[in-house]
Amino acid sequence: MAQSQIQEQKQEQRLQQAVSQQQLLQSHLIELPIQQFAERIETEMHDNPALESDSENPDLQEYPDYPDSPEATDDFDVQREREERSDALDAALENIGRDDEDLPVYHGGQSSVEEREEMVYGQSVSFYDELLEQVGEMELSDQERYVMEYLIRSLDDDGFLRTPLENIADELAIYHNIDLTTGQLESVLKKLQRLDPPGIGARTLQECLLLQVNRREKSAITLSMEKVLTDYFDEFTKKHWEKIAQQMTMDELQAETVFHELRRLNPKPGAAMGETIGRSMQQITPDFVVDTQDDGTVTFSLNNGDVPQLQVSQSFADLLKEYQSNKDGLSRQMKEALLYTKQKVDAAQSFIDAVQVRRRTLTLTMKAIIQLQHRFFEEGDEALLRPMILKDVAERTGLDLSTVSRVSNSKYVQTRWGIFPLKYFFSDGYVTESGEELSTREIKATLRELIDAEDKRKPMSDDALSEALKEKGYPIARRTVAKYREQLGIPIARLRK
């Protein structure tokens, strides 16, 4: 009896842990802006063969006057993406030892430059800047940081370090007065190779592929992949799959799974971070597209960019059913395959569920913002923005404050009047003695207009500005004027002459 109680407690504990992990995944996806979200999906699809795109997904649809139904996403040809990656790997294998300048560069996913040019907002971030940003989060000594940055700038556009460490050691000693052994350089390089994307900083194709495999969760499949790349790399480069399977005593299912996963590895990790220097790499694009008709009708849609509609691979689902219907007759290897298949199918479904929660959450949030700030979206006048805080959106949508905050951070919206951070639509309110609620943004805009129009030979004091605001219908005290003026970065009167 006691043993039964212990088992029940353990089962309940596992259930709570699974729920919390799913909630954590949902929160993470909700927080990501569109480009990082697309990259996260691509990574998940690369890591989980049971997750794939639905090529029959319809085009993106608009939401006239804030409908509640979830949107469809842009079509995404995942088969072509896989073929391109496979072709790039094949080319890399065939050109081992040749000049790599002629190798094709893999570009993940499909994207129309013409469609996205108008949706770019903010500054471009180069391939090297992306790596340097990651270095900034690492705990390194000053010398390690300097050497790490030097190694990053020595990488080729495809993410490889083809300059021998001996040469780099000589360069550091001669030109930078840093005397390091190749062993010390190797230690820094190992830290660089922990950066994203996996495979970055590799010196050979074999090392590049092994770095990617080592990032994955340890399993029978990854161990077999590692063994192929380590002990049978020559056969691997020549695609002698049957010979490898025979020497490793793999059954047909194991061999097919291992070779399928190996073909998904990226021979050009630098290409995953964008194009070469000087081109747009990591650009901020709007997550929402709002359209205002001349009659005041407002529609909106989620910008899905390169995000595909996801589904669980039918072949994996069928395989799982087949295994489960023959549990009693499975060998040990087949049971391992069953466990692997079930884990991948469960993980794929959990990820799909989290993506759906993200879409629904972003849709509800944007719908509420448009309802609360409808006049702004009609006319585009900043003065028409009403006071709105996270709590207002949370109450209207039924979402938690923390969830609304995650949606609002790092997201952008494209409107008829320009592209704005989602946070732009949030501001505190000011309540007059008569109970009228005014937007602090509206008051600040009027305050700036008054100061811009003042006689610069006789700038207005805060008392004078307070009186002028009262005449315009904003009865705020002098100290409030001073606070808003400081927040706008405007100096006191005598410094404005």
Summary of the structure (lengths in Angstrom):
residues: 497
radius of gyration: 28.6
end to end distance: 86.7
largest distance: 94.4
contacts: 1442
relative contact order: 0.11
helix: 58%
strand: 7%
